[in-house]
């Protein structure tokens, strides 16, 4: 083993039990892991290691196979029973790999064939640390939600959400007209419902109207009602939404879409508390708390003469802004757990999330905000069938996209009827991986130090950069027929 370690440090040190009867190997590994920020305990054989594992819980155990008193494979099997949450990495010689592969099928995390670079081990431990941190974050989120019902409205503990929730509690005590702003999908209607549910009108109606979903010819009749015969199709008298909300709260979503005539009539209701149904000259008085919402920039629409300035000041006595999901650091894990609880069938355990799926969720920008996240989790719960949620269970929009000019052509016979030139997902992934590895190898030979003709990285360096072992890289290159000649030896 080469104990030279790069500058890479673990994001959070693991508690590691290191087991090997070769003193030189043990000391070199202990130094390398300690320098990387891990907390290392050593044992010289499997029996001593098992005794230590009975008194402490380790994040990971790194063990050799051949040792006195108890070998590494027996230690692994005992640890699986005694400490199932501990990840085990097995160090082995080339001739013992078949035995180690069987152990990996039984749950060992990974193996390292001697001799290996210290960074090969550190890369595996970094992945274990990432998995540990992910599970801890999701478990904390689950605990934080344990006292909330799945029907809870706004979920979040970030600073912007705490400020918003505090404002909601204050504003709910008032009847003042309130304007809620925020991007689509942030939960503006949930804020409106919380204002109603926490206010004095909680026992009266809450009526929601999406102004953007109504045609200009029907919006006034929908809001203010109409008399029989007021227009074609008005076969009977109908009360509008203002009347239905009398004594309670009327929520006007997408307010900016109101046409000019409806804006003028709305202004009168806000000012005087009265309106006239379409086809009637008789004013009707109502007592309604008005809450409005929009994702538009209303001041800009005022400048463009698309929204009345006097109405804006009437409806915006109090303004609340709902932050986009990208501005809510730390809330993702809470929301994921919240939606897992909502969409997992009753009586079924919540599915776990694989590290790869969590990474895809974490790096996605969610332009559709909480609504998009809700859809993604529901999609994943359905496709996973109750098993662990893998990256392939997430919507395609959350997965990295390959540039158009890098997509391999669809092989003959793989055209999908009715949908055009769509390549099967497995074939597309293989095509991308082959092209990407080809490009990495090509670029690694251009002018870099340490390679043939003073221009190349060693395959061990490439493997480290890709976050995989040299063995895995060799197998992939050989399988794709890329960068491996008949003279290249198996790195195991």
N, C-alpha and C positions, 0 to 999 in steps of 0.2 A: 504493500500500500504506500502511496505517496501521501505524506501527511501535510503537504503544502496546501494552505487554504487561502482562497481569495478574500476580497474585502467584504463579501456578502455576509450579512448577519441575519440571524433569525429574527422575525418580527416580534416574537415572544418566546422566551426560552422554554424548552420542554424539560420535563423531568425524565431523565433517561437512565436505564439500567444497562450497563455495558458489560458483556460476559465473554471472556476469552482466556484460555490457559496460557497463551503466548504473551509473556510479560512485555516484550518490546512492542508488539502489536497493540496491546491493551493501553500502554502508556501513550503511544503516538495518537491513538484514537481519542483517548481521554483529553489530551491537550488540544486536539483539533476541535472537538465538540465544545469544550469549555471556552475556547477562544471565540467560538461562534455564538456564545451567549446561552448555551444550554447548561442545565444542572445535572452533573454526571455522577452516578454511583457505580462502582466497579465490583465485579465478582470474578473469581478465577475458575469456576465450574458451575454446572447447572444446578447442583444441589444447594450451593451457597446462594445462588441467585434466587432460587425458589424461596429460601428462608427470608431473604430481603423483601421479596414481593408479598410475603405474608404480613409484613409490618408496615408497608408503605405502598401507595398506588403510584405507578409510573405511567407517564404518557406513552412511552415507547421502550421496548427492550430490543437491543441489538446484540445478537448472540452468534457465536461460532457453532459449528455442528459437532466436531469431534472434541470432546473434553472428558476428563476423568469424572467418575462418580455419577454424573448424569449428562447425557449428550444434549445438544441444542434442540433437536426435534422432540425429544421427550419433554424438555423444558417448555417448548412451545405448546404442546398439548395440555400440559398441566396448567399453564397460564390461561389457556382458553377457557378452562373451567373455573379457575380461581379469580381471574381478573379479565373478563371478556372485553372490557373497554380499552385494554392496553394493546397498542399496535406492535407487532413483532416483525423485525427485519432480520433475516438469517444470512450470515456470512458463510460461504461454502467454497469448496474447490470445484473445479470443472467437472470431475467425475461424479460428484454428488448431486448434480442439478436435478436429476429426475426425482430423487427423494424430496428435494425442496419444492419442486413444482407440485407434488402431492400435498405438501404442507400449505402451499398457497391456495390450493383448492379448498382446504379446510379452514382458511381464514387468515393465514399469514399475510402481512401487508406487502412485503416484497423481499427480494433476495439480492445479494451482491456476490459476484464471483470473484474470488481472489486471483491476482492482485487487483485492487481498485484504487481510484483516486479518492481522497477525503471529500472532495466536492460532490462525488457521486452519492455518498452517504448524506451529506448536508442537504442536497437537493431533495432527497426523499424525506428527510426530517422536516424541511420547510413545508412540504405538502401536508405532512401529518399535522404540523402546527396550524396550517390554514384550515384544515378540516376541524381540528379542535376548537379554534376560534369561531368558526362558522356555527358549529353545534352549540357552543356556549352562548353565542348571540341569539340564536333562535330559541334556545331554552329560556334565556332571560326574557325574551319577548313573550314566550308562552306563559311564563309565570306572571308577567305584568298584565296579561289579558285574562288571567284565571278568574278574576272577580267580575269580569264584564260578560254580558250576554252577547251571543253572536249578532244580535240585532243592534248593538251599540252603534252610534252614528259616527262621529269623528274619532279616529284613532291616531294618536301621535304623541310623542314626548319631546320632540325637538323644540328648540327655543321659539321658532316662528309659530308652531302649533300651540305651545303653552300660552303665548301672548294672545293668539286668536281665541282660545278657549276661555281665557280670563275676560276678554272683551265681550264674548257672548254672554257670560254670566251677568255682566253689568248691563249690557244693552237690552237683555231680555226683560228687565224690570221696567223698561220704558215702552211707550206706545209710539215713539217717534218713528217717522218713515225712515227706512233703512235701505241702503244700496250696497249690495254684495258684489264685489268685483273679483275676477280671477279667470284663469284660462279654462277652457273646456275640460271637463273631467276632474276638476279639483274638489268638487263636493259642495257647490254653492247651495243646492237645494237642501242638503243635509244641514248646513248652517241655518237656513231659514226655518227648518223644522225644529232645530234646537232652540232658536229664539222663541218660537211659538210654545214649545213644550215646557220651557222654563219661565214663561211669562204668566200674567194674570188671566190670559185668554185660553189657557191650556185645555179647558173643558169645552171650548167652543170650536167651530169648524176651522180646519186648515184647508184652504182651497188653492191648488197650484194650477197655473196656466202657462203653457209654453207659447209665448207670442210669436216665435219664429215658425211654429207649426201650423198657424192659422192663415188663411188667405185674407187679403186686404178687404175683400167684400164681406167677410164673415166676422172679422175681429170685433167690430163694435157690437154686433148682435151677441157674440159669445160673452163679451165682458159685461154688457149693460142690459142684455135681454131684448125681447121684441114683442110687439103686439101681433095678434093674428092678422094675416094679410099685409104685413108691413113690407114684404118683398115676396118675389116668386118662391114658392115652397114653404112659406111661413103659414102652415095650415092651422096652427094653434099658438096661443100665447106661451111664451117661455121666459122664465126668470134667468138672468145672466149670472156670471160668476161673482160679481159684487154682491148681489142679493144673497147668493148662496153662502157667502162668507160673512154675512152680517153678524156682528158680535165677536167675530173671530179674526183670522188672519188671511189676507189674500197675497199669494206669492206670484209675482209676475216675472217669469224667467225669460231671458233673451229680450229684455225690455227695449233694447235699441232697435229692434225690428218693427216696432209699432209705426204704422203710417201716420202722416201728419194729422189727419182728422181725428184719429183715435187719441193722439197725444193731447190735442186741444180738449177733448172730452174728459180725458184722465186728469188733466190739470184742474178742471172744474170740480171733479170729485174730491181731489186732494185738498183743494182750497175750501170748498163749501160743504162737503159731505153729502152732496146730492147729485143725481144724474137723471136723465130721461131715457127710457127704453126706446129702441128704434121703432118709429111709427107712433110715438106717443108724445104729448106735450105736458104730461103730468110728471112732476119731479118726484123722485123717490129718495128718501133719506136713509143712509146706512151708516153704521158704526164699524169701521174696518181698520185694522192695522195693516198698512201697506209695506210689504217687503219686496224689493226688486233685485234683479241680478242681471249681469251682462258680462260677456268676455270682450266686448268692444271697448274702444277708447272713446268714452262719451264726450269729453272736452273736444277731441278732434272732430267728432261728428257734429258738434255744435258749430265749430269753425267752418265746416262744410255745409252748414244749413240743413243738416239731416236730422237734427234733434233740437227740441226747444230748450233754450237756456233757462227760461223761467221754470219749466217742468223739472229740469235737472236739479235745481236748487231745492225744489219742493220734495223730491223723492230722496235726496241725498242729505237729509238732516244728519244722519249718522252713516258713515262709510266703514265697511269691513272688507278687508282683502284676504282672500284665501290663497296661500302660497302654493306654487307648483311643487310637484313631488321632488324635482331636482334641487329645490331650495330647502328640503326638509331632511338634513343629514341625520341618520340614525333611525328614521321612521320606517325604512324599508322592511326590516325584520319584523317589526310589530304588525305592519300591514299584511305581510305574507302570512304570518300566523293567524291573523284575524280572518283572512279569506280562506285559509285552509279549514278553519273551524266552520265557516259559513257553508263551504261547498262539499265538505266530506259528509257522506251519508250518516245519519244518526246511528249511533251504536258502533261505528267503525273507528279504529284508531287513526289519528292524523298521519298521513304519509310523511316519511322523511324526504329530505331534499339532498340530492347528490352534490358534491362540491362543484362539479362542472355546471350543473343547473343553477346553483347559487351564484357562481361567477357570471353566468349569462344574465341573470336578473340584476346583479350588482352593477354591471357595466352598461346596461341599457339606459338610455336617456329618458324613456317614458314620456314622449311628447303628448300622449293622451292622458298622462297623469294617473290618478288613482283608478279611474275607470278602466284604463288600459291594463293596469296591474291586476285588477279584479278579474278581467276577462282572461288574462294569461294564467292566473292560478286556477280558475274554473276549468279552462282548457286542459291544463296539466293534470288536475285531479281526475278528470274524466278519462283521459288517455292512459294514465298510469294504472288505472283499475285498482287502486288501493296500495300498489307497490310503491317503492321509492321513486320519487319524481326525478327522471333523468332529463338531460338536455333535449333529447328528441321529443319529449312530451310537451315542450313549450311551443308557443306559436312561432311560425317561421320568422316573423318580424323581429323576434328577439335574438336571432342567431346571426353571427357574422356573415356578411354578404361578400361573395367573391366578385371582383371586378368583371364586367361583361367580357372584356377582351381576354380574360384568363380562363374562361369556362371552356372545357373541352367539348368538341362536337358530340352530338348524341349518336351513339353507335347504331348501325343499321338494325332495325327490328325493335328499337326501344322508344319509338314514337308512341306517345299515349294518345289513343283515339279520342278526339273531341277536344283536346286541350293543347294541341300543338307540340312543339319540340321541348317537352319536359323530360329531363333525364331522371331516372330513378334515384332516390336520395343516396342510397349506398354507393352507386356508381359515381354520383357527383362528388361525394366526399372523397372517394378514392382518387378521382381525377384531380381534385384540388390538392390533396396531400402529395400526390406524385409530382405535380407541377411545382408546388411550393418547395419540396425537398430539392428538386432539380435546380430551382432558382437560388436557393440557399447555397448549394454546393458551387454553383457557377460564380456567385458573388464572393464566396469565401476564397476563391482562387485569384482574385483581382488585387494584386499589389499589397496584400497583407503580409506581415512578417511571419516567419516560421514555417512556411510551406514550400512545396516544390517551386523552383525558379523564383524564390523570394516572394511568392505570392499565394499563400494559402494557410488556412487554419487546419489543424488536425481534426479528425472526426470526433475525437474526445471533446475538443473545444466546442464543436458544433452541437454535439449531444447535450452538453451542459447548457448552452444557449437556448436550446429547444426545450429544456426541462425534462429530458428523457435519458435513459442509460445508453451507453455505447452499444450494448447488446441489442436494445430495442431499435436504435438507429440502424445498426447493421442489418437486422432482420427486415426492416422496412425498405431499405435501399436495395437489398437483394431481391425482395419480393417484387419491387417495381422495376428491377433491372436498371437501377440508377447508381452510378458512381462506385460500383463494386465489381472488380474484375475477378476472374477465376483464381488469381493469386492472392486475393485478400483473405486473410484468415478470420474465422469466427472469433470475435473478441472475448467470448466466454472463457 
